[in-house]
Amino acid sequence: MKQIKFLIEEYHRGLWQPLMLQGSNNKIQRRVFITQDEADTMNINSFETGLRYVKATEVKDVEVVDAEVVAENDIKERYIALYGKKPFHGWNDEKILEKINSFKKD
């Protein structure tokens, strides 16, 4: 069987994100050359292992992921501007927005 280039993604904080090589200044995503059958077999338990294998042509642009992170940081920065401190680390974006809206009503 023919080996194909697959990129590895990790499940982190509820999102599939590219698994980057540690200590790399070039921001290179981890990749492997395996057959389609091997990738399918390993993807069966992808949520348990926290890793999945995606064909190199199916990967989303990294800029899309970065845009989501920027939006999350923007909400946190608005909270800091209102309250003068960072939000509780266990709160999700909805809870932080709820706190921002309750501050504006008071």
N, C-alpha and C positions, 0 to 999 in steps of 0.2 A: 504494500500500500504506500501511497505517496504521503510524505510528511509535509505539513502545512505550517506556516508561521502563525502562532497564536500569541496574543497578549494576555497577561494575567491581570485580573482585577480582584480587589479585596472588598469584602463587605464590612464597612466601617461607619458607625453611627447612622445606620439605616440607609446608606447609599452604597452603590457599587462604584468604587473609585479605582483609578489606575494604581497598580502596585509598582512603585518607583524603586529603583535601585538605591540602596542606602549609601550615603556618602558621595553620591554622584553630583557633581556641579552641573552636568549637562542635562539633568532631568530626563533620564532615559527610563522608559517603562520596561519592566521585566517581561521577557518574551521567551518562548520555547518553540521547538520544532517537533511536533507530534502529529499522529494521524488523526483523522476526524473521529474514528471509533474510540481512540484513547481519550480525546477531549470529551466526547459524549459520556463515556463511562465516569470520568472524574467530575463532570458537571452534575451528575445525579445527586450527589451529596454536597452541592456547592454551599448551601446555607449552613450546613453543619461544619464544614471545613473553613468557611469564610473566604474561599477562593473560587474563581471561575475562569474558564478559558474561552476567549472570544477571538474569532478570526480577525486578523489585522485590518481587513477592509470594513468590518462591522463596528469598529470602535467609534464612539462619539468624539467630537472635538473637545479638547481640554478646556477651551475657552467657555464652553457652556457650563461646565462644573465650576469654573472660577467665578462666573457670574452669579451662581447660586450662593457661593461663599460670601461674595461681596454684599449681596442682599441681606444675608444673615448678620454680617458685621454692621451694616447700616442700621438695623433695628437695635442692636446692642449699643451703638454709638448714640442713637436718639435717647435711649434709656439713661445712659451715662450723662448726657447733657441735661436731662430733666432732674434726675435724682442725685447726681454728683458721685455716683459709685457704680460699680459693675453689677449686672443682674446676677441672681443666684444661678450657679452653674447647672442646676438640675431643671431649670425652666426651659421649655421649648419656645419657639418664636411666637406661638399663639398666646402663651401666658405673658410674655414680655409685652406684646401689643396690648393685652388686656390691662396690664399695669400702667402703660403709657396713657391709654384712654381714660383710666380712672383718675390719673393725676390731672388731666386736663379738665375733668368735671369738677374737681374739688376747688 
